[in-house]
């Protein structure tokens, strides 16, 4: 089987590689990270002008009709540069759910705005009690006066404080943890009753806790059919998982290169420490872990749009398990080989290690996905 990229995909990879090398240095990232918004609006506009923000959406909705392999290429570039711009939150998770559930008017207005860089989205689904259980939704939506009223609490919403609109899940019927009865709504972040507590995560990104107190919505705010949003949420989270795996591969590639360069130039006992055989073995182990992660990230990208939900779930969970374990090994070994310098804020290696640590926890850690892989195989 040929796994090489098509000509258009290879050009996309080269274009992004030149862009991040020229426009997104580590110093630029630090400046973006420390800005009030937590990202660069200038960089975001450049990504829009390059067609990156509309890449996975259908052409009829203002996108370019790309697929999961194109998303994988973009996310690998984001990982290599350690970009803080909210691509995962806006394009993959929020945009993916609108593309799956929205009607023609909703998709046309929202996705075209995302593609041109004028709208940020965030998926507000997880709650304090839910952990990684996607069906655990206690936020309630009640019909009132021809519209809806929402009450509830969403936790750790990636880019929730920066988003213009929130894609919010809420229970319109059924028990608190039932698969049936979950609906999705499109809400303005600054709507009356929406309270946002924004904060920075340890890897330099931004997340938010969101309170919904009698948030009134028109009937048109509902995405898709009432009570049937969970399947689309699961598919969007799998797409996000595959994208995270691709980002992790980019992070690992860059961290491995930094570590190899460091042990080639750091001298001890009159010679470069890279000449010591034990450190050579560790560098080789890092490379092997990265290659294994690449293979699994590619598998996830190939299977994430499978019509068979079990096949999709098993592929994405298997990749996330491998990514979590390889990421941990590479992060720990890179810090060890850098010595005390590896722990400092001034050295890029520590920031790459933090991102790998957080990628393991976003959208389910390795232990959760191992259980999910087993349960999916048993038909649960």
Number of C-alpha atoms within 10 A of each C-alpha: 3 4 7 8 14 9 9 10 15 14 12 17 19 13 13 20 18 12 17 17 13 9 13 18 15 18 11 12 20 16 13 22 21 13 10 9 14 23 24 21 14 10 15 19 17 17 20 18 14 16 16 25 29 27 22 23 24 16 13 13 21 20 21 17 14 16 16 21 21 21 25 25 23 23 26 28 27 24 25 21 23 26 26 21 23 23 24 26 23 29 27 30 27 29 29 25 24 27 25 17 20 23 15 11 10 19 22 17 12 22 31 21 17 22 28 21 21 14 16 24 33 31 32 27 23 25 22 13 12 16 13 16 14 19 22 21 27 23 22 21 25 16 14 12 11 8 15 21 17 25 19 20 22 26 20 22 24 27 31 31 25 23 22 17 23 27 27 22 29 26 29 22 16 12 15 16 16 15 18 19 20 30 24 32 27 23 20 15 21 14 13 13 15 20 17 19 14 18 18 15 15 12 19 21 19 24 22 23 21 23 19 21 15 17 17 23 23 15 14 13 18 23 25 19 13 16 18 18 24 19 16 18 25 16 21 24 23 28 26 24 28 32 29 27 33 31 31 34 32 26 29 32 20 20 26 22 12 15 22 20 12 17 20 13 12 12 13 10 6 6 12 14 19 22 12 11 10 11 16 15 12 16 21 14 16 24 18 14 20 25 16 15 26 23 14 25 30 22 17 30 28 18 21 28 17 14 9 10 17 17 17 23 26 23 24 31 29 21 30 34 24 24 31 24 17 26 28 19 17 27 25 15 20 26 20 15 19 19 11 9 15 21 16 13 10 12 13 18 24 21 23 24 26 16 24 27 21 18 23 24 15 14 21 21 20 20 16 17 23 19 13 19 22 14 14 17 13 9 7 8
